[in-house]
Amino acid sequence: MNAPVTYLQAFKGSFTSTLRWHQLDDLWQVLMDDADGGWYIYAIGEPPPTSAADAEMMLKFIEGIDELLRNEHNEEYCGIVYADNLQQPAFIKIYDPNNLGVSCGYSDNPPLPGWILSKLPPVDLPATLVPKNRKRWWQALWSKP
């Protein structure tokens, strides 16, 4: 019998990049179809959520983060959203376009993602300094009607 996977084990697991924008569109569609599937939306630097998002919150987040990524990651490729499984995801890392460091490849000190979507309840990842503009974006996202 396998022991349940912990959040940190899932965080350190194997991931596949949405290298192209159309792959990100496909991933968003999978998530929209599963918007009420018990997803936790975690903004690194904020307290981890204690309950899963409802479908409305999930759809609002997908719309907001997609707009942010397309506006601020001015590249022909995406490559900053990683899922444990692109067809049936349970853990997704979204890197901040303005804090990439070495998000792919190898680094002794890789950056943390900006946001994580997971089916597992999150734990507080190591304290990081989150840029104030990202805190403002996060707060503004949830204050919009």
C-alpha positions in Angstrom: 0.0 0.0 0.0 1.4 3.4 -1.0 1.6 6.2 1.5 -0.3 9.4 0.6 1.8 12.0 -1.2 2.5 15.0 0.9 2.3 18.6 -0.5 6.1 19.0 -0.4 6.6 15.6 -2.2 4.2 16.8 -4.9 5.9 20.2 -5.1 9.3 18.5 -5.7 7.8 15.9 -8.1 8.1 15.7 -11.9 6.5 18.4 -14.0 5.8 19.2 -17.7 6.0 22.7 -19.1 3.3 24.3 -21.2 6.0 25.5 -23.6 3.7 27.0 -26.2 0.7 29.3 -25.6 -1.7 26.8 -27.2 -0.6 24.2 -24.6 -1.4 26.7 -21.9 -4.9 27.3 -23.5 -5.4 23.5 -23.4 -4.4 23.3 -19.7 -6.7 26.2 -18.8 -9.6 24.4 -20.6 -8.9 21.3 -18.5 -9.0 23.4 -15.4 -12.1 25.3 -16.4 -13.9 21.9 -17.0 -12.8 20.9 -13.4 -13.3 24.3 -11.8 -15.3 22.8 -8.9 -12.8 20.0 -8.5 -11.4 21.0 -5.1 -8.6 23.2 -6.2 -6.5 25.2 -3.8 -5.2 28.6 -5.1 -2.0 29.5 -3.3 -0.2 32.8 -3.8 3.3 32.4 -2.5 4.0 34.9 0.2 0.4 34.9 1.4 -0.9 32.6 4.0 -1.8 29.2 2.4 -5.5 28.8 1.9 -7.3 26.5 4.3 -10.1 25.6 2.0 -10.5 24.8 -1.7 -11.7 27.5 -4.1 -15.2 27.3 -5.5 -15.8 27.2 -9.2 -16.3 30.9 -9.5 -13.0 31.7 -7.7 -11.2 29.2 -9.9 -12.5 30.7 -13.1 -11.7 34.2 -11.9 -8.2 33.2 -11.1 -7.6 31.5 -14.5 -8.9 34.5 -16.3 -6.8 36.9 -14.2 -3.5 34.9 -14.3 -3.9 34.2 -18.0 -4.2 38.0 -18.6 -1.2 38.7 -16.4 1.0 36.1 -18.1 0.1 37.2 -21.6 0.7 40.9 -20.8 3.9 40.5 -18.8 5.6 37.5 -20.4 6.2 39.1 -23.8 7.6 36.0 -25.5 6.5 33.8 -28.4 6.5 30.9 -26.0 5.0 30.4 -22.6 7.2 28.0 -20.7 6.5 29.3 -17.2 3.5 27.1 -16.2 4.3 23.5 -15.2 1.8 20.7 -14.4 2.3 17.3 -13.0 0.1 16.0 -15.8 -1.2 18.2 -18.6 -4.3 16.1 -19.3 -5.2 15.3 -15.6 -3.4 17.8 -13.5 -3.4 17.8 -9.7 -0.5 20.2 -9.1 0.4 23.3 -11.1 3.2 25.7 -10.7 2.9 29.2 -12.2 6.1 31.3 -12.3 6.0 35.0 -12.0 7.2 36.5 -15.3 9.0 39.2 -13.4 10.8 36.8 -11.0 12.0 33.9 -13.2 15.6 33.3 -12.2 16.3 29.8 -13.3 12.8 28.3 -13.4 13.9 25.6 -15.8 17.2 23.8 -15.9 19.2 23.4 -12.7 19.9 25.8 -9.9 21.0 25.3 -6.3 18.5 27.9 -5.3 15.6 28.0 -7.9 12.9 30.6 -7.5 9.6 29.6 -6.0 6.6 29.8 -8.2 4.4 32.9 -7.8 1.3 30.8 -7.6 0.4 27.1 -7.1 -2.9 25.3 -7.9 -3.2 22.0 -6.2 -5.7 19.4 -5.2 -3.7 19.0 -2.0 -4.1 21.4 0.9 -1.0 23.7 0.7 1.6 24.2 3.4 3.5 27.4 3.9 6.5 27.3 1.7 9.7 29.0 2.8 9.2 32.7 3.5 10.1 34.8 0.5 10.0 38.4 -0.3 7.1 38.8 -2.8 7.3 42.0 -4.9 4.7 44.5 -3.7 3.2 44.8 -7.2 2.3 41.1 -7.0 0.7 41.5 -3.6 -1.3 44.4 -5.1 -2.3 42.3 -8.1 -3.5 39.5 -5.8 -5.5 41.8 -3.6 -7.0 43.6 -6.7 -8.0 40.3 -8.3 -10.3 39.4 -5.4 -11.7 42.9 -5.0 -13.0 43.1 -8.6 -16.7 42.4 -8.9 
